[in-house]
Amino acid sequence: VQLVESGGGKVQAGGSLTLSCAASSLTHSINEMAWYRQVPGQQRELVASISNGGSAKYADAIKGRFTISRDDAKRTVSLQMNSLKPEDTAVYYCYAEAFLEFHRYEYWGEGTQVTVSL
């Protein structure tokens, strides 16, 4: 397993959770890291991404509520989720784009469930 996620769980609306993803087993040079989410029966969607230069992008649905960050020394990426809403309920997946000798690789975590109740 190349990407290991943690931090999912159940929370009431308005609460907070922090997701973490460790890519410590990857030996490649990591470029972009991101969080996606997927609801059963729907396509996986991008939540937030962060470049190796620290530039972050967010989906409109979570702007102002979620913050993505990365620690390149620890090879981790985190997603701080505040003011959670029931519609944020999904399986959240960590993603990493990496390069090794000019070859591009994509890695996915196994997913962690986030459930937000009223």
C-alpha positions in Angstrom: 0.0 0.0 0.0 1.6 3.3 -1.1 -0.9 5.8 0.4 -2.3 5.3 3.9 -5.2 7.4 5.0 -6.5 8.1 8.4 -8.9 10.4 10.2 -12.3 9.6 8.8 -15.3 9.0 11.0 -18.8 10.2 12.0 -19.5 13.8 13.0 -22.5 16.0 13.5 -23.2 18.8 11.1 -21.1 21.8 11.9 -18.3 19.7 13.3 -14.8 19.2 12.1 -12.6 16.3 11.0 -9.0 16.1 9.8 -8.0 13.6 7.2 -4.3 12.6 6.8 -2.5 10.6 4.1 1.0 9.3 4.4 3.0 8.5 1.3 6.2 7.6 3.2 6.6 4.3 1.3 6.8 6.1 -2.1 10.4 6.6 -3.3 9.3 8.7 -6.3 9.4 12.5 -6.5 5.9 13.6 -5.6 4.3 16.3 -7.6 0.6 17.0 -7.0 -1.3 15.6 -4.0 -5.0 15.8 -3.6 -8.2 14.6 -2.0 -11.1 13.2 -3.9 -14.5 12.0 -2.7 -17.1 9.6 -4.0 -20.7 9.0 -3.1 -22.2 5.6 -4.1 -23.6 5.8 -7.6 -21.8 9.0 -8.4 -18.4 9.8 -10.0 -15.4 10.5 -7.9 -14.9 14.2 -7.6 -11.9 16.4 -6.8 -12.2 18.1 -3.4 -8.8 19.9 -3.1 -5.4 19.6 -4.6 -2.0 21.1 -3.7 1.1 21.3 -5.9 4.7 20.6 -4.8 5.0 24.4 -4.7 2.2 24.7 -2.2 -0.5 26.1 -4.6 -3.9 24.9 -3.5 -7.1 24.6 -5.4 -10.6 23.8 -4.0 -13.9 22.6 -5.3 -16.6 25.3 -5.1 -18.7 23.2 -2.7 -16.0 23.2 0.0 -14.3 26.6 -0.4 -13.9 28.4 2.8 -14.6 25.3 4.9 -11.8 22.9 4.0 -8.0 23.5 3.9 -5.5 21.2 2.3 -1.8 21.2 3.4 1.2 19.0 2.8 4.5 18.3 4.6 7.1 17.3 2.1 9.6 16.2 4.7 7.1 13.7 6.1 5.5 13.1 2.7 2.0 13.6 4.0 -1.0 15.5 2.9 -3.9 16.6 5.2 -7.4 17.9 4.7 -8.8 20.0 7.6 -12.6 19.9 7.2 -14.7 22.5 9.2 -18.4 23.4 9.2 -19.2 19.9 7.8 -22.5 19.4 6.1 -24.5 16.2 5.5 -23.7 16.6 1.8 -20.0 16.1 2.6 -20.8 12.5 3.5 -18.6 10.4 1.2 -15.6 8.1 0.9 -12.6 10.3 0.7 -9.5 9.2 -1.3 -6.0 10.5 -1.1 -4.2 10.9 -4.5 -0.6 11.5 -5.4 1.1 12.1 -8.7 4.7 11.1 -8.8 7.6 10.9 -11.2 10.5 8.5 -11.5 13.0 8.8 -14.3 10.5 10.9 -16.4 7.7 8.3 -16.0 4.5 9.6 -14.5 2.7 7.5 -11.9 -0.6 7.9 -10.1 -1.4 6.5 -6.7 -4.6 6.2 -4.7 -5.4 5.4 -1.1 -8.0 2.9 -0.2 -10.5 5.5 1.0 -11.8 6.6 4.3 -15.5 7.1 5.2 -16.7 10.5 6.4 -20.3 10.6 7.6 -22.0 13.8 8.6 -25.3 13.6 10.4 -27.9 16.3 11.2 
